[in-house]
Amino acid sequence: GREGCDMSPSPDWCSTPVVSDKHNSQKDSSWTKRYFDNGGRRRVSAVETVRSRTVSMAQAVQSTVDWELDPTKLLVGHRFASGAHSRLYKGLYDDKPVALKFIRRPKHDAGGIIAAKLDKQYNTEVNALSHLHHKNVIKLVAAHRVGPVYYIITELLPGGSLRSYLHNPEHHPLPLERTISIALEIARGLEYIHSQGVVHRDIKPENILFDEKFEVKIADFGIACEETLCDLLVEDEGTYRWMAPEMLKRKPYNRK
């Protein structure tokens, strides 16, 4: 059997959706009929930066641009990870393997503090990824928001994270060539990100992923910021264990 995700303004979490046959898609599912029109398509909102590199990230978070997401092309598979407010699923979009991150604002949120934080992180991540195009940066496929639920669809990276790789006893000791190769790819990705005026702010093994060819992909841009504005942002500074030395000293970010 197959279970689809209800993309209504307040859907329940997908419980055990399964991709079993890509030819029998969800084209006739109820959520497709209810929430998508214009021949099975709906214009959905994402964050503006694609059309103009001159628009700052801070300004872009406040504006939107229509992205086209066709739900008839989306199949949701098994869940492979989860967090406090998010769940990650494998899936297919337009017959290509993807990862789907479903983020949901909590029902009980005094003052809306968590909701505001999740909203900001969603806007920031989609905004950043929408104009970053490099072989060492994860690729954004689509983004969608309905009520309290956010959907971010990216390329699927089956190689897992650097953290998992390092904790696998089979990879010990880590060959010097492999160590240098990983470090260089991370550096190349960061060099490109910085060249686009973006600071990631949360580089750590969990956010370094590998594709099927074991090439590095930098992921999770939820607390990234525009370089010229980073020093004005004191919240969401990243993970202390992996924080840049200058940040521990409360000094401005730099490109090191």
Buried (B, 14 or more C-beta within 10 A) or exposed (E): EBEBBBBBEEBEEBEEBEBEEEEEBBEEBEBBEEBBEEEEBBEBBBBBBBEEEEBBBBBBBEEBBEBEBBBBBBBBBEBEEEEEBBBBBBBBBEEEBBBBBBBBBBEEBEEEEBBEBBBBBBBBBBBBBBBBEBEBBBBBBBBBBBEBBBBBBBBBBEBEBBBBBEEEEEEEEEEEEEEEBBEEBBEBBBEBBBEBBBBBBBBBBBBBBBBEEEBBBBBBBBBBBBBEEBEEBEEBBBEEEEBBEEBEEEEEBEEE
